[in-house]
Amino acid sequence: MTTKIAGCGILPEGGKSTYYRKRTPLDSELKLNKSIAEQFNLLRTVDNKRYPAFFKFKGKEYVLHIFKKKKHDVK
């Protein structure tokens, strides 16, 4: 339900506020023992500039840049 107050627009009523902690680079780490399907939500939410997806393998770190392909892209 919403309430309209003159001059203030529409304000939400009730409900519980939701808070999330600040994202860190570790939130973008892929786990090699999990499938891409299992980690799809992580992949679609990475920030290629600040927090790109990455994984560690044999002591080295590999960074992935994820982009959604547009219909007109031919690659």
GINORCOR-V777354 format. One record per residue. PSI is psi as a letter, one per 40 degrees, with the letter a starting at -180 (none if undefined). D_CENTER is the distance of its C-alpha to the mean C-alpha in Angstrom with 1 decimal. Layout:
[[PSI D_CENTER] [PSI D_CENTER]]
This chain:
[[i 28.8] [i 28.8] [h 31.5] [h 32.7] [h 34.4] [h 36.6] [e 35.1] [e 31.7] [a 30.1] [h 28.4] [h 27.1] [i 25.4] [i 27.7] [a 27.1] [i 24.2] [h 22.4] [i 20.0] [h 16.5] [h 15.2] [i 12.2] [i 12.9] [h 11.8] [i 9.1] [i 11.2] [d 11.5] [d 12.4] [e 9.0] [e 8.4] [h 11.8] [i 12.8] [h 15.8] [d 18.7] [e 20.3] [i 17.6] [i 17.3] [d 14.7] [d 14.9] [d 14.2] [e 11.0] [d 9.8] [d 6.9] [d 5.8] [d 7.0] [e 5.7] [e 2.1] [i 4.6] [h 7.0] [d 10.3] [d 12.5] [d 11.6] [g 9.4] [i 10.1] [i 10.1] [i 13.5] [i 16.1] [h 19.6] [h 22.7] [f 26.3] [e 25.7] [i 23.7] [h 20.1] [h 18.6] [h 15.7] [h 14.1] [h 13.0] [h 11.2] [h 12.5] [h 13.1] [h 16.9] [i 18.9] [d 22.0] [e 24.4] [h 23.1] [g 25.8] [none 24.8]]
